[in-house]
């Protein structure tokens, strides 16, 4: 499959299966693991995300999240910031998610 077909499939999946982003997901105090599971696991296994924790800088995660949105991930601006924070400064809930 060439890159453009993959991109279309990701966009189709994100729009028709995931639907629009939920504004409540980015509220302060929400669980990082819920956001990661709800948004990132639509396309990635947890192991792929977890193996990068501690290896990528905040700016690298920001670049990654921006790329995923360009590929079709549905994240609000607040959710994007929260995902970057959650992955660059993983809290206990992310550690538990990665130990599963």
Phi and psi in radians as a Rosetta constraint file:
Dihedral C 1 N 2 CA 2 C 2 CIRCULARHARMONIC -1.398 0.35
Dihedral N 2 CA 2 C 2 N 3 CIRCULARHARMONIC 2.922 0.35
Dihedral C 2 N 3 CA 3 C 3 CIRCULARHARMONIC -1.013 0.35
Dihedral N 3 CA 3 C 3 N 4 CIRCULARHARMONIC -0.723 0.35
Dihedral C 3 N 4 CA 4 C 4 CIRCULARHARMONIC -1.171 0.35
Dihedral N 4 CA 4 C 4 N 5 CIRCULARHARMONIC -0.615 0.35
Dihedral C 4 N 5 CA 5 C 5 CIRCULARHARMONIC -1.172 0.35
Dihedral N 5 CA 5 C 5 N 6 CIRCULARHARMONIC -0.740 0.35
Dihedral C 5 N 6 CA 6 C 6 CIRCULARHARMONIC -1.058 0.35
Dihedral N 6 CA 6 C 6 N 7 CIRCULARHARMONIC -0.743 0.35
Dihedral C 6 N 7 CA 7 C 7 CIRCULARHARMONIC -1.087 0.35
Dihedral N 7 CA 7 C 7 N 8 CIRCULARHARMONIC -0.757 0.35
Dihedral C 7 N 8 CA 8 C 8 CIRCULARHARMONIC -1.111 0.35
Dihedral N 8 CA 8 C 8 N 9 CIRCULARHARMONIC -0.742 0.35
Dihedral C 8 N 9 CA 9 C 9 CIRCULARHARMONIC -1.112 0.35
Dihedral N 9 CA 9 C 9 N 10 CIRCULARHARMONIC -0.720 0.35
Dihedral C 9 N 10 CA 10 C 10 CIRCULARHARMONIC -1.099 0.35
Dihedral N 10 CA 10 C 10 N 11 CIRCULARHARMONIC -0.788 0.35
Dihedral C 10 N 11 CA 11 C 11 CIRCULARHARMONIC -1.085 0.35
Dihedral N 11 CA 11 C 11 N 12 CIRCULARHARMONIC -0.781 0.35
Dihedral C 11 N 12 CA 12 C 12 CIRCULARHARMONIC -1.024 0.35
Dihedral N 12 CA 12 C 12 N 13 CIRCULARHARMONIC -0.850 0.35
Dihedral C 12 N 13 CA 13 C 13 CIRCULARHARMONIC -1.044 0.35
Dihedral N 13 CA 13 C 13 N 14 CIRCULARHARMONIC -0.814 0.35
Dihedral C 13 N 14 CA 14 C 14 CIRCULARHARMONIC -1.106 0.35
Dihedral N 14 CA 14 C 14 N 15 CIRCULARHARMONIC -0.731 0.35
Dihedral C 14 N 15 CA 15 C 15 CIRCULARHARMONIC -1.325 0.35
Dihedral N 15 CA 15 C 15 N 16 CIRCULARHARMONIC -0.819 0.35
Dihedral C 15 N 16 CA 16 C 16 CIRCULARHARMONIC -1.561 0.35
Dihedral N 16 CA 16 C 16 N 17 CIRCULARHARMONIC -0.434 0.35
Dihedral C 16 N 17 CA 17 C 17 CIRCULARHARMONIC -1.717 0.35
Dihedral N 17 CA 17 C 17 N 18 CIRCULARHARMONIC -0.813 0.35
Dihedral C 17 N 18 CA 18 C 18 CIRCULARHARMONIC -1.422 0.35
Dihedral N 18 CA 18 C 18 N 19 CIRCULARHARMONIC -0.571 0.35
Dihedral C 18 N 19 CA 19 C 19 CIRCULARHARMONIC 1.314 0.35
Dihedral N 19 CA 19 C 19 N 20 CIRCULARHARMONIC -3.071 0.35
Dihedral C 19 N 20 CA 20 C 20 CIRCULARHARMONIC -1.195 0.35
Dihedral N 20 CA 20 C 20 N 21 CIRCULARHARMONIC 2.691 0.35
Dihedral C 20 N 21 CA 21 C 21 CIRCULARHARMONIC -1.113 0.35
Dihedral N 21 CA 21 C 21 N 22 CIRCULARHARMONIC 2.550 0.35
Dihedral C 21 N 22 CA 22 C 22 CIRCULARHARMONIC -1.591 0.35
Dihedral N 22 CA 22 C 22 N 23 CIRCULARHARMONIC 2.128 0.35
Dihedral C 22 N 23 CA 23 C 23 CIRCULARHARMONIC -1.091 0.35
Dihedral N 23 CA 23 C 23 N 24 CIRCULARHARMONIC -0.461 0.35
Dihedral C 23 N 24 CA 24 C 24 CIRCULARHARMONIC -1.234 0.35
Dihedral N 24 CA 24 C 24 N 25 CIRCULARHARMONIC -0.354 0.35
Dihedral C 24 N 25 CA 25 C 25 CIRCULARHARMONIC -1.167 0.35
Dihedral N 25 CA 25 C 25 N 26 CIRCULARHARMONIC -0.441 0.35
Dihedral C 25 N 26 CA 26 C 26 CIRCULARHARMONIC -1.674 0.35
Dihedral N 26 CA 26 C 26 N 27 CIRCULARHARMONIC 0.086 0.35
Dihedral C 26 N 27 CA 27 C 27 CIRCULARHARMONIC -1.037 0.35
Dihedral N 27 CA 27 C 27 N 28 CIRCULARHARMONIC 2.573 0.35
Dihedral C 27 N 28 CA 28 C 28 CIRCULARHARMONIC -1.049 0.35
Dihedral N 28 CA 28 C 28 N 29 CIRCULARHARMONIC 2.441 0.35
Dihedral C 28 N 29 CA 29 C 29 CIRCULARHARMONIC 1.585 0.35
Dihedral N 29 CA 29 C 29 N 30 CIRCULARHARMONIC -0.180 0.35
Dihedral C 29 N 30 CA 30 C 30 CIRCULARHARMONIC -1.202 0.35
Dihedral N 30 CA 30 C 30 N 31 CIRCULARHARMONIC 2.644 0.35
Dihedral C 30 N 31 CA 31 C 31 CIRCULARHARMONIC -1.222 0.35
Dihedral N 31 CA 31 C 31 N 32 CIRCULARHARMONIC 2.220 0.35
Dihedral C 31 N 32 CA 32 C 32 CIRCULARHARMONIC -1.058 0.35
Dihedral N 32 CA 32 C 32 N 33 CIRCULARHARMONIC -0.705 0.35
Dihedral C 32 N 33 CA 33 C 33 CIRCULARHARMONIC -1.100 0.35
Dihedral N 33 CA 33 C 33 N 34 CIRCULARHARMONIC -0.609 0.35
Dihedral C 33 N 34 CA 34 C 34 CIRCULARHARMONIC -1.111 0.35
Dihedral N 34 CA 34 C 34 N 35 CIRCULARHARMONIC -0.725 0.35
Dihedral C 34 N 35 CA 35 C 35 CIRCULARHARMONIC -1.159 0.35
Dihedral N 35 CA 35 C 35 N 36 CIRCULARHARMONIC -0.774 0.35
Dihedral C 35 N 36 CA 36 C 36 CIRCULARHARMONIC -1.104 0.35
Dihedral N 36 CA 36 C 36 N 37 CIRCULARHARMONIC -0.809 0.35
Dihedral C 36 N 37 CA 37 C 37 CIRCULARHARMONIC -1.121 0.35
Dihedral N 37 CA 37 C 37 N 38 CIRCULARHARMONIC -0.759 0.35
Dihedral C 37 N 38 CA 38 C 38 CIRCULARHARMONIC -1.227 0.35
Dihedral N 38 CA 38 C 38 N 39 CIRCULARHARMONIC -0.530 0.35
Dihedral C 38 N 39 CA 39 C 39 CIRCULARHARMONIC -1.912 0.35
Dihedral N 39 CA 39 C 39 N 40 CIRCULARHARMONIC -0.879 0.35
Dihedral C 39 N 40 CA 40 C 40 CIRCULARHARMONIC -1.339 0.35
Dihedral N 40 CA 40 C 40 N 41 CIRCULARHARMONIC -0.646 0.35
Dihedral C 40 N 41 CA 41 C 41 CIRCULARHARMONIC -1.257 0.35
Dihedral N 41 CA 41 C 41 N 42 CIRCULARHARMONIC -0.095 0.35
Dihedral C 41 N 42 CA 42 C 42 CIRCULARHARMONIC -1.077 0.35
Dihedral N 42 CA 42 C 42 N 43 CIRCULARHARMONIC -0.540 0.35
Dihedral C 42 N 43 CA 43 C 43 CIRCULARHARMONIC -2.130 0.35
Dihedral N 43 CA 43 C 43 N 44 CIRCULARHARMONIC -0.358 0.35
Dihedral C 43 N 44 CA 44 C 44 CIRCULARHARMONIC -2.152 0.35
Dihedral N 44 CA 44 C 44 N 45 CIRCULARHARMONIC 2.489 0.35
Dihedral C 44 N 45 CA 45 C 45 CIRCULARHARMONIC -1.235 0.35
Dihedral N 45 CA 45 C 45 N 46 CIRCULARHARMONIC 2.634 0.35
Dihedral C 45 N 46 CA 46 C 46 CIRCULARHARMONIC -0.998 0.35
Dihedral N 46 CA 46 C 46 N 47 CIRCULARHARMONIC -0.655 0.35
Dihedral C 46 N 47 CA 47 C 47 CIRCULARHARMONIC -1.052 0.35
Dihedral N 47 CA 47 C 47 N 48 CIRCULARHARMONIC -0.625 0.35
Dihedral C 47 N 48 CA 48 C 48 CIRCULARHARMONIC -1.139 0.35
Dihedral N 48 CA 48 C 48 N 49 CIRCULARHARMONIC -0.688 0.35
Dihedral C 48 N 49 CA 49 C 49 CIRCULARHARMONIC -1.247 0.35
Dihedral N 49 CA 49 C 49 N 50 CIRCULARHARMONIC -0.836 0.35
Dihedral C 49 N 50 CA 50 C 50 CIRCULARHARMONIC -1.120 0.35
Dihedral N 50 CA 50 C 50 N 51 CIRCULARHARMONIC -0.600 0.35
Dihedral C 50 N 51 CA 51 C 51 CIRCULARHARMONIC -1.190 0.35
Dihedral N 51 CA 51 C 51 N 52 CIRCULARHARMONIC -0.283 0.35
Dihedral C 51 N 52 CA 52 C 52 CIRCULARHARMONIC -1.625 0.35
Dihedral N 52 CA 52 C 52 N 53 CIRCULARHARMONIC -0.228 0.35
Dihedral C 52 N 53 CA 53 C 53 CIRCULARHARMONIC -1.085 0.35
Dihedral N 53 CA 53 C 53 N 54 CIRCULARHARMONIC 2.366 0.35
Dihedral C 53 N 54 CA 54 C 54 CIRCULARHARMONIC 1.442 0.35
Dihedral N 54 CA 54 C 54 N 55 CIRCULARHARMONIC -0.193 0.35
Dihedral C 54 N 55 CA 55 C 55 CIRCULARHARMONIC -1.767 0.35
Dihedral N 55 CA 55 C 55 N 56 CIRCULARHARMONIC -0.519 0.35
Dihedral C 55 N 56 CA 56 C 56 CIRCULARHARMONIC -1.787 0.35
Dihedral N 56 CA 56 C 56 N 57 CIRCULARHARMONIC 2.475 0.35
Dihedral C 56 N 57 CA 57 C 57 CIRCULARHARMONIC -1.371 0.35
Dihedral N 57 CA 57 C 57 N 58 CIRCULARHARMONIC 2.969 0.35
Dihedral C 57 N 58 CA 58 C 58 CIRCULARHARMONIC -1.008 0.35
Dihedral N 58 CA 58 C 58 N 59 CIRCULARHARMONIC -0.780 0.35
Dihedral C 58 N 59 CA 59 C 59 CIRCULARHARMONIC -1.155 0.35
Dihedral N 59 CA 59 C 59 N 60 CIRCULARHARMONIC -0.584 0.35
Dihedral C 59 N 60 CA 60 C 60 CIRCULARHARMONIC -1.202 0.35
Dihedral N 60 CA 60 C 60 N 61 CIRCULARHARMONIC -0.721 0.35
Dihedral C 60 N 61 CA 61 C 61 CIRCULARHARMONIC -1.119 0.35
Dihedral N 61 CA 61 C 61 N 62 CIRCULARHARMONIC -0.691 0.35
Dihedral C 61 N 62 CA 62 C 62 CIRCULARHARMONIC -1.063 0.35
Dihedral N 62 CA 62 C 62 N 63 CIRCULARHARMONIC -0.774 0.35
Dihedral C 62 N 63 CA 63 C 63 CIRCULARHARMONIC -1.088 0.35
Dihedral N 63 CA 63 C 63 N 64 CIRCULARHARMONIC -0.749 0.35
Dihedral C 63 N 64 CA 64 C 64 CIRCULARHARMONIC -1.078 0.35
Dihedral N 64 CA 64 C 64 N 65 CIRCULARHARMONIC -0.824 0.35
Dihedral C 64 N 65 CA 65 C 65 CIRCULARHARMONIC -1.105 0.35
Dihedral N 65 CA 65 C 65 N 66 CIRCULARHARMONIC -0.749 0.35
Dihedral C 65 N 66 CA 66 C 66 CIRCULARHARMONIC -1.033 0.35
Dihedral N 66 CA 66 C 66 N 67 CIRCULARHARMONIC -0.735 0.35
Dihedral C 66 N 67 CA 67 C 67 CIRCULARHARMONIC -1.096 0.35
Dihedral N 67 CA 67 C 67 N 68 CIRCULARHARMONIC -0.739 0.35
Dihedral C 67 N 68 CA 68 C 68 CIRCULARHARMONIC -1.114 0.35
Dihedral N 68 CA 68 C 68 N 69 CIRCULARHARMONIC -0.655 0.35
Dihedral C 68 N 69 CA 69 C 69 CIRCULARHARMONIC -1.145 0.35
Dihedral N 69 CA 69 C 69 N 70 CIRCULARHARMONIC -0.706 0.35
Dihedral C 69 N 70 CA 70 C 70 CIRCULARHARMONIC -1.104 0.35
Dihedral N 70 CA 70 C 70 N 71 CIRCULARHARMONIC -0.547 0.35
Dihedral C 70 N 71 CA 71 C 71 CIRCULARHARMONIC -1.398 0.35
Dihedral N 71 CA 71 C 71 N 72 CIRCULARHARMONIC -0.127 0.35
Dihedral C 71 N 72 CA 72 C 72 CIRCULARHARMONIC 2.162 0.35
Dihedral N 72 CA 72 C 72 N 73 CIRCULARHARMONIC -0.046 0.35
Dihedral C 72 N 73 CA 73 C 73 CIRCULARHARMONIC -1.092 0.35
Dihedral N 73 CA 73 C 73 N 74 CIRCULARHARMONIC 2.409 0.35
Dihedral C 73 N 74 CA 74 C 74 CIRCULARHARMONIC -1.698 0.35
Dihedral N 74 CA 74 C 74 N 75 CIRCULARHARMONIC 1.738 0.35
Dihedral C 74 N 75 CA 75 C 75 CIRCULARHARMONIC -2.351 0.35
Dihedral N 75 CA 75 C 75 N 76 CIRCULARHARMONIC 2.394 0.35
Dihedral C 75 N 76 CA 76 C 76 CIRCULARHARMONIC -1.311 0.35
Dihedral N 76 CA 76 C 76 N 77 CIRCULARHARMONIC 2.949 0.35
Dihedral C 76 N 77 CA 77 C 77 CIRCULARHARMONIC -1.042 0.35
Dihedral N 77 CA 77 C 77 N 78 CIRCULARHARMONIC -0.716 0.35
Dihedral C 77 N 78 CA 78 C 78 CIRCULARHARMONIC -1.148 0.35
Dihedral N 78 CA 78 C 78 N 79 CIRCULARHARMONIC -0.708 0.35
Dihedral C 78 N 79 CA 79 C 79 CIRCULARHARMONIC -1.132 0.35
Dihedral N 79 CA 79 C 79 N 80 CIRCULARHARMONIC -0.671 0.35
Dihedral C 79 N 80 CA 80 C 80 CIRCULARHARMONIC -1.040 0.35
Dihedral N 80 CA 80 C 80 N 81 CIRCULARHARMONIC -0.814 0.35
Dihedral C 80 N 81 CA 81 C 81 CIRCULARHARMONIC -1.084 0.35
Dihedral N 81 CA 81 C 81 N 82 CIRCULARHARMONIC -0.721 0.35
Dihedral C 81 N 82 CA 82 C 82 CIRCULARHARMONIC -1.174 0.35
Dihedral N 82 CA 82 C 82 N 83 CIRCULARHARMONIC -0.719 0.35
Dihedral C 82 N 83 CA 83 C 83 CIRCULARHARMONIC -1.078 0.35
Dihedral N 83 CA 83 C 83 N 84 CIRCULARHARMONIC -0.775 0.35
Dihedral C 83 N 84 CA 84 C 84 CIRCULARHARMONIC -1.036 0.35
Dihedral N 84 CA 84 C 84 N 85 CIRCULARHARMONIC -0.804 0.35
Dihedral C 84 N 85 CA 85 C 85 CIRCULARHARMONIC -1.094 0.35
Dihedral N 85 CA 85 C 85 N 86 CIRCULARHARMONIC -0.802 0.35
Dihedral C 85 N 86 CA 86 C 86 CIRCULARHARMONIC -1.062 0.35
Dihedral N 86 CA 86 C 86 N 87 CIRCULARHARMONIC -0.649 0.35
Dihedral C 86 N 87 CA 87 C 87 CIRCULARHARMONIC -1.510 0.35
Dihedral N 87 CA 87 C 87 N 88 CIRCULARHARMONIC -0.519 0.35
Dihedral C 87 N 88 CA 88 C 88 CIRCULARHARMONIC -1.497 0.35
Dihedral N 88 CA 88 C 88 N 89 CIRCULARHARMONIC -0.397 0.35
Dihedral C 88 N 89 CA 89 C 89 CIRCULARHARMONIC -2.308 0.35
Dihedral N 89 CA 89 C 89 N 90 CIRCULARHARMONIC 1.178 0.35
Dihedral C 89 N 90 CA 90 C 90 CIRCULARHARMONIC -1.060 0.35
Dihedral N 90 CA 90 C 90 N 91 CIRCULARHARMONIC 2.273 0.35
Dihedral C 90 N 91 CA 91 C 91 CIRCULARHARMONIC -1.603 0.35
Dihedral N 91 CA 91 C 91 N 92 CIRCULARHARMONIC -3.118 0.35
Dihedral C 91 N 92 CA 92 C 92 CIRCULARHARMONIC -1.021 0.35
Dihedral N 92 CA 92 C 92 N 93 CIRCULARHARMONIC -0.648 0.35
Dihedral C 92 N 93 CA 93 C 93 CIRCULARHARMONIC -1.149 0.35
Dihedral N 93 CA 93 C 93 N 94 CIRCULARHARMONIC -0.580 0.35
Dihedral C 93 N 94 CA 94 C 94 CIRCULARHARMONIC -1.234 0.35
Dihedral N 94 CA 94 C 94 N 95 CIRCULARHARMONIC -0.704 0.35
Dihedral C 94 N 95 CA 95 C 95 CIRCULARHARMONIC -1.053 0.35
Dihedral N 95 CA 95 C 95 N 96 CIRCULARHARMONIC -0.738 0.35
Dihedral C 95 N 96 CA 96 C 96 CIRCULARHARMONIC -1.123 0.35
Dihedral N 96 CA 96 C 96 N 97 CIRCULARHARMONIC -0.730 0.35
Dihedral C 96 N 97 CA 97 C 97 CIRCULARHARMONIC -1.040 0.35
Dihedral N 97 CA 97 C 97 N 98 CIRCULARHARMONIC -0.726 0.35
Dihedral C 97 N 98 CA 98 C 98 CIRCULARHARMONIC -1.321 0.35
Dihedral N 98 CA 98 C 98 N 99 CIRCULARHARMONIC -0.309 0.35
Dihedral C 98 N 99 CA 99 C 99 CIRCULARHARMONIC -1.486 0.35
Dihedral N 99 CA 99 C 99 N 100 CIRCULARHARMONIC -0.209 0.35
